[in-house]
């Protein structure tokens, strides 16, 4: 467990299967684990839906199907109208699954063929026990047909362990995938339940402790960051002055884009930075200075965009601060590209590279490896696609893989924005943000996030920690802003102090 508070472990399928096997080898019968899993899942399903509901339990041939027939038996005992259906009529075939099927038959519950018309009716709760964590790739044949029929029906779904079609290790859904309202996952939380698109497919996730001894719990594959990580942000000390509280330099702004400079700098101040300096083109200096009187604004060379002639002035200002935000509203004039590269290479301070700064980097991620200090880059899916030479659809279908690849190529800390924001850093396990809010889906929200990260880097936090804490703080502020779909970036900024002081948790969603 990392020293940062508010982190919970996430596991991959192989590690959980290994722990299951070790528990069985240690003397816990597999049938006991299966009975416990099905019993606990049935309790959650009974609590989630109206009493006496009707359910169709879809089972596959593996142990997931065995869990399903246990659920069916307990739902029937609770007065539910229960049907058990299997693609091709194929009952669970593993030893434990076959034993549980025999017990269900003794209780008067038979396993029949899948009735697609029944599934399409949408009149029954669907319990998804088709495919668990032991399968990979897209569902095929009768399983795919069953999934598509349920998706078309709009019926409520409770999934066991993983929604069918969702990869337990990545959250990818390469083919038809079940969209659950509730997922009861067994023994440990899974990476694929927390990374989009699996995050959206899983619905509400409940982790059922089926009795695997704690001493044989596997090593995590990733961490789930709750908004409890905000407690790791160092507070100001009583003897801090504005410089020791953390200084941030924003290299930002261009004609028509000066608002991004104002947003990022003000966000840094509201996140606890003691002093913020902005280097902007001389042509927009007045706009930025009037809009943010607390920010020290320096006009530098460049009319349509900053030119390399501004580098010396930027270096002078960098000597006053502890971190740099490079890119918000910088514009995409060709003359600015060499300036961005010169700042990255020449400033031995942590840098947040965002927005137009990423555009000027092009696909040259390797350029970040030679930086003399840590770098945090903050792409959304479209920017990540351009950096990787991929499509946006490919990134969104494999967000965890994309974040890892960006990290491997750049050597930087990566904050991949979107639902279930992901932070990857060299030599560290990925971190996935649990919270967020759709209120962050607004113009300028990314500029705010960059300013928040800059403030935390200036406070001395290491790159990955600053990134994940900033994402959590940003999400909490978006929720606290309280304006729902009408939230704008300045609302998020004004909510940052309350979020930093321990305001209410964020809602479900992601950063943008």
N, C-alpha and C positions, 0 to 999 in steps of 0.2 A: 504494500500500500504506500503510495507517495505521501510525503509529509504534508502536502497541501490538503486542507480540509475540504469536505464536500465532494469527495471523489468516491465512486463505487466501481468495483471491478466488473469487466465484461469478458466473456469467455468465448472461445471458438468451439466448434462442434467436436473436434478430435479430443480436446482437453476434457470436455464434459463426458464424452464416451469413455475415456480412459479412467476418469474418476469413478464412473459407474461400474466399470469392470473391476477396478481395485476394491470397491465396496463389496461386490459379489464375492471376489476371491477372499476377502477378509471375513466372510461368514454371513453376510446379509443376502438372503435368497433374492434372485431377480424378480420372482413373483411378488415378493413383499414390496419391493420398490415400485413395481407396476401397479399393484393394488393401491399403494399410498398415493401415487401420482394421479390415478383415475379418481380416487375418492376426493382428493383436494380439488381437482379440477371441477368435479361435479358440484362441490359446495360453492365454488365461485360462480358457476353457471346458474345454479339455483338462486343465488343471491342477486344475480344481474338481470334476471328476466322474470316476468310475472309468474306467480304460482300456477302450477298445473299446465304449463305451456306444452306445446307439441314440438318434438325435436326429431330431426333426421340426423343420425350419426353416420358420417361417411368414413369408412375405415379402409386402410390399405393393408398389404400383406405383412408389414413389418411390426416392430414393437409399438410404433405410433398407433397402428390399428388396434393393438392389444390394449393400449391406454384408452382408446375410444370405446371398446366394448365394456370396459370397467365403468366408464362414465355412463354408458347406456343403462347398465344394470342399476346404478344408483339413481339416475333420473327416473327410471320406471318405479323404483321403490318409493320415490318422493311424489308419485302420482302423476308424472308426466306421461303423455302419449308418445311412445318412443318407437322409431323404426331404425334399423341398422342396415345400411346399404354399402356394397363394395363393388368397385368396377370389375366386371366379369364375374361377380359373385365370389371373388377370391378372398377367403377368410384370412385373418392373420395367421401366418405360418411359422413364426419363430416359436420356440418351445414355450416361452412365457405367454406369448400372444395366443397360441393355440389353447393353452390351459384356461386363460381368461375367457376365450370364446366358448369353451365347453361349459364353463360356469354360467355364462349368459344364456346359453341354450337351455340349461337346467332350470333357469329362472323364467323360461318362456320367451326369450328374446332370440330370434333367429337372424342370421345374416342373409340378406337377399341381394338381388342384382340392383344396380343403380337404376332408378326410374327418373329419367331426365325431365319428363313432364311434371313429376312431383317436385323436383328441385326448382323448376322454372316457376312454379305456382307462387313462391314467395310467402307461403302461409305458415311455415314452420321455422323454428330456430335450427340453424345448421351447425352441427359440431364437426369441425374439420380435423379428422385424424387420418388423413390420407398419407401424407409424407412428412416425416420428421426431420431431424438434423442429419440423418444418415444418407441423404440423397443430394445430388447436385445437378445443375442443369435444368432445362425447362421441362415441366410435366408433359407427358405424351399420352396418346391413346385415350383410354377411358377415363384416366385421371384428369387429363386436360379437358375433356368433354364435361365432366362433372364440375370442374372449377368454373368453366365458362357459363354453364347453366346457372350456377349459384350467383355468379357476378351479374348475370342478366336479370335475375329475379329481384335483386335488392333485399333479399332476406337477411335478417341479422345472423351474424356468424361468430361462433366462439372457436378459436383455434387452439389445438393442443401442441405445446412446445414451440412450433413455428407455423405460421400460415403456409399452406402448401404453395410451392413455387417460389418462396423467398429463401435466398441463400443465407444460412445461419452465420456465415463468417463475414459476409460483405454487405448484406441487405439488398443485393442485386435481385432482380426479378426478370430473368431472361425470356420468359414466356408467360403463359397464363398463370396468374397468381391470385390466391384467395385474399379478399380484403375483409379483415376481421374487425369486429367491434371490441372484442376481448381476446387476448391471448394469455393463456396460462402456460408459462414455461417452467420446466422442471429442473430443479437442483441449482441452477445458476442463470443469471441474466446473460443473454447472447448478443454478440456484436451486431448481428443482422437485424435485431429488433429495434436498434437505436440509430441505425444509419439509413437515410433515405435511399431508395424508395421503401425499404422494409419497414421503416419507422411508421410510414403512413398505412401500410398494409396491416400492421400489428394491432392498431387501436390501443386500447388501454392494456398495459402489460402488468401481469401479476406473476411474481416469482414464487413457486411452491417449493418449500423445503421438504424433499422426499426422504430425508434421513441419511444422506451420505455424510459420513463423519467429517468434521471440520478439518482434521489433520491430514486428510487426503484430498483436500480441495486443490484443484489445479492452479497453475500460474495464469494470471489474466492475459488476455490478448490485447486489451485496450481498457480505457477508463471512461466511465460516464461522469461528466462534470455537472453536478447540480448547482443551483445558484448559491449553495453554501461555500463555493470557492471564493466568493467575494470577500469572505473573512480573511483570506490570505493577503489582501491588499494592505500594505503597510500604512498605518495612519501617520499623520504628522505628529512629530514630537513637540513637547512644550517649548523646546528651545530652538525649533526650526525657524530659519528666516526664509525669504522667498526663494533663495538659491538652493538652500538645503532641502526645501520642500519639493524640488525637482523643476528643472528648466527644460522647456521644449522649444525647438526651432521648427517652424513650418515653412517649407519651401513650396509655395503653392500660388495659385491664382494666375489668371490670364484675362484679357478683355472678354467680357461676357460670362466669365466663370469665377468672378471674385467671391461669390457667395460661398463656394467650397472652402476658400481660405478662411472666411469668417466662421463657418461652421466647425471646421476642424480645430481652429485655435480656441474658440470659446468652449468646445467640448473638453479640450485638454485642461483648461482652467477649472471647469465645473467638476472634473474628475480628480482634482487635488493638486495639479501642477501649481507651483508658486509663481512662476514667471513664464510667459510665452512670448516668443519673438517670431515675427513673420517676415520672410523675405519674399516680396512680390514685385512684379514689374512696376517700374516707376509710373506707368500710365494708369494703374489701378490703386496706387498707394492710398489716395484720399478715400476711395470707396471703402477699402478695408479698414482704415483707421477710424473713420466715422462710425462704421458699423460695430466695431469692437474696441471701445476706448481703453479697455484693460490690457490690450495687446500692444506690444512695442513693434511698430511696423517700419520696415526699412524698404525703400524703393531701390531696385537694382536694375541693371542694364537689360533692355528688352522692351519692345513695344507690343508686337503681336504675341510674343512669347519670350521667356528668358533665354538669353544667349550665353555662350561660354564666358563672355566678358563679365558676367555676374559672379563667377565662381569665387574670386578673391573676397568680395564683399560677404558672400555666404560663409566662407571659412572664418572670417572675423567674427560673425555672429555665433557661429558654432562653438567658439571658445567659451561662450557664456552659459552653455546648456549641457544637459546630460543625455538628450535623445533628439532625433530628427524625424519629422514626418515629411515625406517627400512624395508629392504627386497630386494632391487634391486640386482639381481645377487648373492644372498646370498647362493645359492645352496640348495640341498635337502638332505644333509647328516643328518642322524639321530641325530648326536651329536649336531647339531645346534638347534634343537627344544627346548630343555630346555633353551638355551641362549635367544631365541626369547621371551619365556614366562618370563624369569627373567628381561629382558629389559622393557617389557611392564608393568610389575608389579612394577619395582623399580625406574623408571624414572618419576618424577612428571613434565613432560613437554608434550606439544602436540606432538602426534606421527602420522606420515603418515605410514600406514602399507600396503605394496604393494607386488605384485609378489611373490617371494619365502617366504616372511614373512607371507603372507596369507596361503601358502601351509603348513607352520609349525604350523599355528593356527589350522589346520584341520577343523572340524566342530564345534569347541568349541567357538562359538560366545559369549556365556555368560561370558567367561573369560575377555572380554573387559569391562564388566560392572563395575568391581572393580578397574579399572585403576584410578589413582589419578589425571589424567588430560585428556583433550579431545583426541579422536582418530578419524582419518579419514581413512577409508578403501576404496580401489579403485579397485574393481574387474571388470573384463570383464565378459561376459555372462557365459563363461565356468567356471571361478572361482566362480561366484555367484552360479552356479548350484551345484558345489561341496560343498560349504558352507551350502547350503540349503537342500542337499540331493535330488536334483531334476535333471532333464535333461537340457542340454543347450537349447533344443527346447522349453521346458516349460518356461524357463526364457525369451527367446526371444519373445514368444507369449504373455507374461504378464510382461513386464519389470517394469511397475509401481508397480504392486503387489509384485514383487520380491524385489525391492528396499525398499519398506515399510516393508516387512518381515525381511530383513536383519537388518534394523534399529531397529525394535521391539525386535529382539533377542539379539542384541549386545549393544544397547544403544549408538552406535557410529554414526558419520556422515558417510553416504554412498555416494560414487561417483560411480554410475554404468555406466561404459564406454560403448560406442557404439553410433549408430546414435540417436541423441536426448539424449545426456548424461543427467542422472537424478541424482540430489542430494537430499537426504532425511536426516533430522536430527530430534532427539526427540523433540516433541512439536512444530515443525514448519511445514508449508506447503511444499510439494515437489517443487523443482525447476527443470525446464526442459530447457536445453540449446537450443537456437534457431539455432545457427550457428555451424560451424565445417567445415571440409574439408576431402575428401578422402586421401589427402596427409598425414594424420596422420596414415594411415594404413601401417605402416612400423616398422620394428624391432627397439626396443629401444624407441619408442614414449612414451610408458607407463612410462619408467624410467625418461624421460624428465618431464612428467606431475608430477610425484612424487616430483621431485626436485622443481618444480614451487610451488606446494602446500606447501612444507616445507618452502620455502622462505616467503610466505605470512603469514603462521602461525608465523614464527619468527618475522614478522613485527607487530604482535599483533592482527591480524584478528581472529575472532571467526571461529570455524571449518567449518560450512556450508558455510559461506561467502567466506572463503579462498578457499574452494573446487570449488564453482561455478565460482568465479573470475579466478581461475587457469585454469579451463576448457575453459573459454572464451578466456583467454590470449593464451593458448596453441593452440586453434583453429585459432585464428587470426595470430599467428606466422606461423602456417602451411600454411595458405593462402599466407602470405607475402613472404614465402621462395621462391615462384615463380618457383618451379621445377616440379610441377604437379605430375604425377605418378612416377617420378624419385626422389622425395623428400626423404631424409634420416634424421635420428634423429638429426645429427649434423647441418643440414640445419635449422631445427626448432629452435634449441638452438640459432644459430646466428641471427635469426630473432626476438628473444624475446625482445631485447631492443627497436627495432622499434615498435613492437606491444605494448609494455608498454608505449611508448611515444605517442601513438595515431595513429598508422598506419591504413591502410584501413581495412574494415570489412572482416570477414571470409566468405567463400562460404558455401553453404549448405552441411551438412554432419554430422559427429560426431567424437568423440575421440575414440581411440582404446586402 
